[in-house]
Amino acid sequence: MTTTATPPGELRDFYEDPAVPVASGAARSIRQARLLAAALGPAGAGARTVLDIGCGDGTAAATAAPFLAGHRIVGVDWSQDALRRAHAHARLPYAVRGELTGGGLPLRTGCADAVLFSEVIEHLVDPDAALDEIRRVLRPGGHLMLSTPNLAAWYNRALLLAGVQPVFSEVSLRAIHGRPGKEVVGHLRLYTARALREFVTATGFEVVRVHGAPFHGVPRPLRPLDRLACARPSLASILLLHARRT
């Protein structure tokens, strides 16, 4: 997903580059879609509007669509290039350009039944304003499905003990310094499960549950351990938070 709060100068140019990898893998998208489908119920009980905020090129929405059959998914992103790619690949039949900060989204208050906010919050300069705007466009009782990397993932705890920069964290937009990996993805903020719960609650949501998801970038020999860690979200690679607008 590309970030939806317009970053300044060099950072905005960085996020406009379609080569920048900013997704945590299909396993996370599938788990998140299943959780949302369970929360919304079958479309036969009434079709719902789901906003995929920070939709990027629509890859995650395309992954979620089979689980949300009958519901309407609307993509939102500030990057015109990302939206063009989403349309070109027919991943999102409905998409609008909008920003979470500044003037806010071009959507009426309470228009959405659910918001997918996948791998976006870690890229934002102002996450407080972003969640305020998400709360505005959600109807009372509407669902927020947020995913973000876990600063306290099981391997990051070991890396910190060894004096190594944690995975997912970055000190530069130009190169990796002091941590494993080769790809710069532009993370500005990272959360533990506890911090994410407290932050989302403070912005007017009721946290239903935090789940864990694996990360496709974990070396293959360690992937069984990474999947096992999902049973305890505070140790998982990826945090999947389900909250409702109070």
SVG drawing of the C-alpha trace seen along z (x, -y; Angstrom):
<svg xmlns="http://www.w3.org/2000/svg" viewBox="-30 -21 55 46">
<polyline fill="none" stroke="black" stroke-width="0.4" points="0.0,0.0 1.1,-3.5 0.8,-6.0 -2.3,-8.2 -1.0,-11.2 0.9,-13.3 4.6,-13.3 6.9,-16.3 9.4,-16.5 11.8,-13.6 9.6,-11.3 6.6,-11.8 8.9,-11.0 10.0,-7.9 6.5,-6.6 5.6,-7.4 8.2,-4.9 6.2,-1.7 9.4,0.4 9.2,-0.3 8.0,2.8 5.5,1.9 3.4,5.1 4.0,7.8 2.8,10.7 -0.4,12.5 -0.7,14.5 -1.4,11.2 -3.9,10.0 -5.8,13.3 -6.0,13.4 -7.2,9.8 -9.8,10.4 -11.2,13.5 -11.4,11.5 -13.3,8.7 -15.6,11.1 -16.5,12.7 -17.2,9.3 -19.4,8.1 -21.3,11.4 -22.6,12.6 -23.7,10.0 -27.1,11.6 -27.8,9.8 -27.1,6.5 -24.1,5.4 -21.6,3.2 -19.2,0.5 -15.5,1.3 -12.9,-1.4 -9.4,-0.2 -7.5,-3.3 -4.0,-3.3 -5.0,-0.8 -1.9,-1.3 -2.2,0.7 -5.1,2.7 -3.2,5.9 -4.5,6.4 -8.1,5.5 -7.9,8.1 -6.7,10.7 -9.6,9.7 -12.3,9.6 -13.2,13.4 -13.7,13.3 -15.9,10.2 -18.1,11.3 -21.2,9.1 -19.7,6.2 -18.4,3.1 -14.7,2.4 -13.7,-1.2 -10.0,-2.0 -8.6,-5.3 -5.1,-6.6 -3.3,-9.9 -1.0,-8.5 -2.6,-9.0 0.0,-6.6 -1.0,-3.9 -4.7,-4.4 -3.9,-4.2 -2.2,-0.9 -5.1,0.4 -7.5,-0.5 -5.1,0.9 -5.1,4.3 -8.8,4.2 -8.2,4.8 -10.5,2.1 -13.7,1.2 -14.2,-1.7 -11.4,-4.0 -11.0,-7.6 -8.1,-9.9 -7.9,-11.3 -5.7,-12.1 -6.2,-11.4 -4.6,-14.7 -4.9,-18.2 -8.4,-18.6 -9.4,-15.0 -11.1,-12.4 -13.7,-13.4 -16.2,-11.2 -19.2,-12.0 -19.3,-11.3 -20.4,-7.8 -20.4,-6.5 -18.4,-3.3 -19.2,-0.1 -15.6,1.0 -12.1,-0.3 -9.1,1.8 -5.9,0.0 -3.2,2.3 0.5,1.5 -0.1,-2.2 0.1,-3.6 3.9,-2.9 4.4,-5.3 2.5,-8.2 3.8,-11.5 0.6,-12.2 -1.2,-9.0 -3.4,-10.8 -5.1,-12.9 -5.3,-9.8 -7.3,-7.8 -9.5,-10.8 -10.4,-10.9 -11.0,-7.2 -13.3,-7.5 -15.2,-10.2 -16.0,-8.2 -17.0,-5.1 -20.5,-4.7 -21.1,-4.1 -20.1,-0.5 -18.2,-0.3 -15.1,1.9 -11.5,0.9 -9.1,3.7 -5.5,2.4 -2.3,4.2 1.3,3.1 4.7,4.6 5.4,5.5 8.4,3.7 8.5,6.4 8.4,9.4 10.2,12.5 13.3,12.0 13.5,8.2 13.8,9.0 16.8,11.1 18.3,8.6 18.0,5.8 19.7,7.9 22.6,8.3 22.7,4.6 21.3,4.9 18.7,2.5 15.3,4.2 13.7,5.5 11.1,3.1 12.9,0.1 14.9,-2.3 17.3,-5.2 17.5,-6.4 15.5,-6.5 18.7,-5.8 20.1,-2.6 19.8,0.0 22.1,-0.6 22.5,1.7 19.8,4.2 19.1,7.3 17.6,6.9 18.3,5.0 15.1,3.1 14.3,-0.4 10.5,-0.7 10.1,-4.1 8.8,-3.2 8.5,-6.2 6.7,-4.7 6.6,-1.2 4.3,0.2 4.2,3.0 0.9,4.8 0.4,2.8 1.2,-0.5 -1.1,0.1 -4.0,1.0 -3.5,-2.1 -3.1,-4.4 -6.2,-3.1 -8.3,-3.2 -7.3,-6.8 -8.6,-7.9 -12.1,-6.7 -12.2,-3.1 -13.0,0.1 -10.4,2.7 -12.1,6.1 -8.9,8.1 -5.3,8.1 -4.2,11.1 -0.8,12.1 0.3,12.8 3.5,14.1 5.9,12.1 7.0,13.4 10.5,11.9 11.4,14.3 14.1,16.8 12.6,20.1 14.1,22.2 12.6,19.9 9.1,19.7 7.6,22.5 8.7,20.6 7.2,17.4 3.9,19.1 4.0,20.5 4.6,17.0 1.2,15.9 -0.5,17.6 0.8,14.9 0.3,11.6 2.8,9.7 5.5,11.9 4.1,12.1 5.8,10.5 2.6,8.6 -0.1,7.2 -3.7,7.4 -6.0,5.2 -9.8,5.3 -11.5,2.3 -15.0,0.8 -16.0,-2.8 -17.6,-3.6"/>
</svg>
